[in-house]
């Protein structure tokens, strides 16, 4: 290949890579919502299904190895009666023995209204709940989010004993 052909080939690759990068930036989807996690009270949305026996002195309710199944409401604002946009369904497990209190989250955000109705996003990752902001990976999805990837930033909005409202900012990059 002569110098001119090599230069043209290099320019073509550079322009192609820049356009792919720019297209991905433009098509990223940003979603904000609130998850209502209610393991306490008469109508819990998260239920403990495994773990050490609950004992008042050891505090095993949220001790290492405790596993919860959840079906939490996702709303547009932190108010319980705000517009329901979906459900967070899945598991969380108390995954830390010492030091930082963290959960292993395996959940699906299943959207039931709005632009993403019928679509879902799957999250799997470590959630160090005492950190102000936690980041977890988006590992896939369905519908408009089929094969998506990205990340979810979680921030606790409020807590009342065991119940919490967590704000999520999710960035999803579609599959190409």
N, C-alpha and C positions, 0 to 999 in steps of 0.2 A: 504494500500500500504506500502510495506517495504521501508527502506531507499534507497536501490539500485534503485528501480523503480522510486521513487521520484526524485532521482538525474538524472537518464536517461531522465525522462520527462522534467525536468528543462533544461538539456543540449540541448535536441531536440528543445524546444521552443526558447532558446537563439540563437542557430545556425540558425533556421528558420528566426527569426527576423533580425539577422545580414545579412543574404543573401538577404532578401527583401529590407532592407535599401541599401545595396550595389548595388543591381539591379536597384533601382530607381536612384541612383547617376549616374550610367553608362548610363542610357537611357535618361537622361535629354537632351533636344534639346535647343541649344542656337542660336538665330537668331539676326542678326543686319541689320538694314535698316534705311532709312530716309523717313519721311513723309513731303510732300510739301503742306502746308495749305495756300490757296490763297483766302481770302475773299474779296480782293480788285481787282481793274483792270477790263478790258473788258471781261475776261473769268474766273470768279471766280470758285474755286472748293469747296467753302463753301458759303452758302447763308443764310442770316438771314430770318427766317420764322415767328418769333413771338417775342414779347417784347413791351416795352413801346415805344411810338412814338419817332423817332429820332429827337433830338433837340440839336443844336450846343452848347448851354450853359450847358446843363446837361450831355452831352456826353453819351447819352443812347445807342449809337451804340453797345457798349460792356457793357451796364449797367445791373444791376441785372434783371433777368428774360428773357434776350435775348436768343433766341434759334436759333442755326444754324444747317442746314443739310449739310453734307459734302460727297464728293467723291474725296478724295485726293490721288494723286499718291504716291506709295511706291517704292523707288529706292535703288539700291545697294550702291550708294555714294551720297553726298549732291548735286552734280551737277544735274540740271533739266533734262539734256539729257542723264543721265546714264541709265543703264538697268532697265526697269520697271519690278518689281517682283510682284506687286499687287496694290490693291486699299484699302484705309481705308474708309469705308462707314458707316455712322451712324449720331449721333447727339452729339452736345455739347451745354450745357446751362450755362449761367453765374449764378453761384449758391451762391455767397457770397454777403452779403449786406454791411458788414463793414470789415475792416482789410484786411486780406490776400485775394488777387484776386484769385479765384478758379473756375474751371469749373467742371461740372458733365459730364463725358465722357461715352457714350454708343456707341461702335463702333465695327465693324468687320474688321479684316485684311483679305481680300480675295486675296489669292495668285494665280497669273495667269501665272507664268512661273517657271522654275527650279524644284528642288526636291519636292517642296510643291504645285505644280500646281494643282488646283482644291480643295485644302484644305483651311480652314479658322480658325481663332482664334477670340474669342469674349472677349472684354475688357469692364468692367463696373467699374467706380470708380471716385473718386475725384482727380482732377489734379490742385494742387496749382502752377499755371504757372510761378510765380516769383521765385520759388525755383530752385536752380541749377539743381537738380535731383529730379524727381518725380516718385513715384512707384504706379502702378495700378494693380489690380488683373486680371489674365486671368481666366475667369469663364467657358470656354468650347471651343469647336471647332468642326470641321467636317473633313472628310477625314482622313489623317494620324494623325490629332489632335483630333479625336473624343473623347469627354468627358475629354479633357485635362484640366489641371489646372497649375497655375504658376504665373508669374508676369512679368510686363513690366516696364522697367526703361526708362524714357523719359528725354532728355536733349536738350534744345534749341541750335541748331547749329548756326542759324543766324536769324535776323529779319530785315525787311524793311517795316516800317510803320505797316500795319496790317498783311502783309504776313510773314510767318515763315517757316523755315525748322527745323524739330525736329528729332533728332537721337533717335532711339529706340534700346534697347538691351532687348530681350525677352527670358525668360527661361521658357520652357514648360516641364512639367512632364507628361508622358502618363498615362492614366487610367490603373489600374491593376484589 
